[in-house]
Structure formats: C-alpha cells, structure tokens
Amino acid sequence: MLKKAVKQLGETGRELLCYLLERGGWARLNAVTRKFGSMEGDGYFWLDEGPASPLGRLWSRALVMVGRARLERGSTRVAAIPAELRDILARLLNVTAPGEKAGIPAAKGPRKV
C-alpha cells in the first residue's frame, strides 16, 4: 500500500521525500518551504478541498508530519518523515537510507516539545 502511495505522488512529492531522507528524515520547515513552496491556502479540511502544495499533499497522506520541535537553539517548526517510514521510503525511492552516507549514524530527529 505504501508503494502504491509513493507511486501516485508527483515528481515534486517524491523529490521532497528524497530531500528529507537525505537530511536524516527531517528539516526545518522554512528550508522546505523555500525549496518546495509554501503551504499557504492548504487549510485542514482536506475532505472538502485537498491540499495544493507538495508538502501539504504528503502531510495529508501521513508521509510527512509538520509541527514544532525543540532543537539545540530553541523551538522551531519542522517537516519530518515518521521514523518508522524512513528506511522503507528510502528503499522505495532508491535513495541512501538516513545515516548510511560515510558511516554517519542515522539522525534521531528533533525532540518532541
């Protein structure tokens, strides 16, 4: 089922997942929206009107979560692939799994606020 969901994503959605995976599975929201566009106007009533942005579409499918996280310098908004999906998505998208580059351990991700 996950394989089908990834297949149905547009090229930009797959590119966004790869972008996050290459960064350990998460990134600051401002970096993501600069590269992939704002979620402005997506709203939360997805049954009435689905999100238009790539990040919003991934969020509506629970492939990415958007929220706040406490990092080393305080709290910030982040976009994160759920840890349980990172290795599976890396295989489906044929990208290096988080942390496999140069023997770097996989990022644990931001701490919950």
N, C-alpha and C positions, 0 to 999 in steps of 0.2 A: 504494500500500500504506500509506503514511503517512497519507493522507487517510482511509482506512478505519479505521486505528488510532485516529485522533483522533475520528472519528465514534462509535466504540464506547466512548469514555471517558464516564464520567458527567459531569454538570454540574460537580461539585466538581473533577474531574480537569482539565476544560477551564479552570475558574476558576483553578486552581493554576498551570497553564501560562501563562495571561494575567498572573497576579501576577508570576511570574518574568520574563516578557518585558518587562513594564513597568519592571522594575528592571535592565534590561540583560542579562537571561538568567540571573541567579543571585541568591541571597540567603543570608544566614546561616541555618543550619538552625534555630536557636532561634526566629527570627522566623516561619519557615514552619510549624513545628510548633505555635506559639502560635495561628496563624490557621487551620490546616487539620488539626490533630490530630497526636498522636504516632504514631510507627511501632512503638511497643512491642507486642510479640507477633507482629510480621510474620515474623520469622525470615528465613532464607536458603534454605530448602528449598522453593522455590516450586512445584516439580513435585508435591510431596506436598500442600502446602496453600498456596494463593496468598495474597499479602498482602491485608490488610483495609483498610489506610489508603490514602487517595488518593495520598500521596507514595510509598508502597510499591508501589502498582499502576503508577505512572508509572516508577518505578525498574525494576521487573520487565520493562517494555517498552522499556527503554533510552531513554526520552524525557527522563529526568532522571537525573543521576548524583549520588550522595551521597558525600561524603568530606571530607577535610581540605584546607585551602588556607592559604597564607601571605598574610596581609593586612598592611596598614600597621602594625598593632599586634600582630603575632604570628600564630600559627596558630589557626584556628577551623574548625568544621565548617560545610559549605555544601551547598546543593542547587543544581545548575546544569544548565541545558539545554545539551547539546553545542553548541558554536559553529556547527557545520555545519547544525544543525537550526533555529536561531533565526529566521532570515528566512523559511524555509519555513513553520514553525509560525505565525509572525506573520501570514502571508498566509492560511493555512487558518483561523485563528481570527479573522481580520478585526480585528486589533489593530495599533497602531502598532509598526513594527519597532524593535528596540532602537536607541536613539540618534537616532531621527528626530524626537523631540519638541524643538522650539525649536532645531533645528540642533545639538544636542549629539552629539558623536561616540559611536558605539557603544562600550559598555564592553568592555574586553578580558577582564574576568573575573579571578578570583583566579589567582595564580601557583601552579603545582604545588609541592607540598612535596617 
